[in-house]
Amino acid sequence: MVNELDTPVLISGRYFTVQELYEVQETVRMFPKLSRAELAKTICENLSLVIPVGQYKKASCLQLLDKLHRQGLIDLPVKQEEKI
């Protein structure tokens, strides 16, 4: 069986390398109690995922986490309802 992390993943116009994907897996594994938003921020920090004005690309990172979760490559915490 071919591991899905053997090839880069395209999310929001950016390819995530195999090494970056392994780093994402390791971050999720090391911090299982973090929320999805906190995981996305941590991964943005670790991979230097920022837009030109210096803000984190949290939406792209959340898409990456969702895609890896749907493929069974990471376990994410249950989505929390947004507070209004």
C-alpha positions as CSV (number, residue, x, y, z in Angstrom):
1,M,0.0,0.0,0.0
2,V,1.3,3.5,-0.9
3,N,1.5,5.9,1.9
4,E,-0.4,9.1,1.0
5,L,2.4,11.2,2.4
6,D,4.8,9.9,-0.2
7,T,3.9,12.8,-2.5
8,P,3.4,16.6,-2.0
9,V,-0.1,17.8,-1.3
10,L,-1.6,20.9,-3.0
11,I,-3.7,23.1,-0.8
12,S,-4.8,26.7,-1.6
13,G,-2.3,26.9,-4.5
14,R,0.7,25.7,-2.4
15,Y,2.4,22.4,-2.4
16,F,3.3,21.0,1.0
17,T,6.4,18.8,0.8
18,V,6.6,15.3,2.2
19,Q,8.9,16.7,5.0
20,E,6.4,19.4,5.9
21,L,3.6,16.8,5.9
22,Y,5.6,14.7,8.3
23,E,6.1,17.7,10.5
24,V,2.4,18.4,10.5
25,Q,1.7,14.7,11.6
26,E,4.3,15.0,14.3
27,T,2.8,18.3,15.6
28,V,-0.7,16.8,15.8
29,R,0.7,13.7,17.5
30,M,2.7,15.7,20.1
31,F,-0.2,18.1,21.0
32,P,-3.4,16.0,21.0
33,K,-5.2,18.4,23.3
34,L,-4.9,21.5,21.1
35,S,-8.0,22.7,19.3
36,R,-7.9,22.7,15.5
37,A,-7.4,26.5,15.5
38,E,-4.5,26.1,17.9
39,L,-3.0,23.3,15.8
40,A,-3.3,25.5,12.7
41,K,-1.5,28.4,14.4
42,T,1.2,26.2,15.7
43,I,1.8,24.6,12.3
44,C,1.8,28.1,10.7
45,E,4.5,29.1,13.1
46,N,6.6,25.9,12.6
47,L,6.4,26.1,8.8
48,S,6.5,29.9,8.5
49,L,3.2,30.0,6.7
50,V,2.5,33.7,6.5
51,I,1.0,36.2,4.0
52,P,3.1,39.2,2.9
53,V,1.8,41.4,5.7
54,G,3.0,38.8,8.3
55,Q,-0.3,37.2,9.3
56,Y,-0.6,33.4,9.5
57,K,-2.3,31.4,6.8
58,K,-4.6,29.8,9.2
59,A,-7.4,29.0,6.7
60,S,-5.0,27.2,4.4
61,C,-3.5,25.3,7.3
62,L,-7.0,24.3,8.5
63,Q,-7.8,23.0,5.0
64,L,-4.6,21.0,5.1
65,L,-5.5,19.5,8.5
66,D,-9.0,18.6,7.3
67,K,-7.6,17.0,4.1
68,L,-5.1,14.9,6.1
69,H,-7.8,14.0,8.6
70,R,-10.2,12.9,5.8
71,Q,-7.5,10.7,4.4
72,G,-6.9,9.1,7.8
73,L,-3.4,10.4,8.1
74,I,-4.0,12.4,11.3
75,D,-6.5,12.4,14.1
76,L,-8.0,15.8,14.9
77,P,-10.0,16.9,17.9
78,V,-13.8,17.1,17.3
79,K,-14.8,20.4,15.9
80,Q,-16.1,22.9,18.4
81,E,-19.2,25.0,17.8
82,E,-18.3,28.6,17.2
83,K,-19.4,31.0,19.9
84,I,-21.4,34.0,18.6
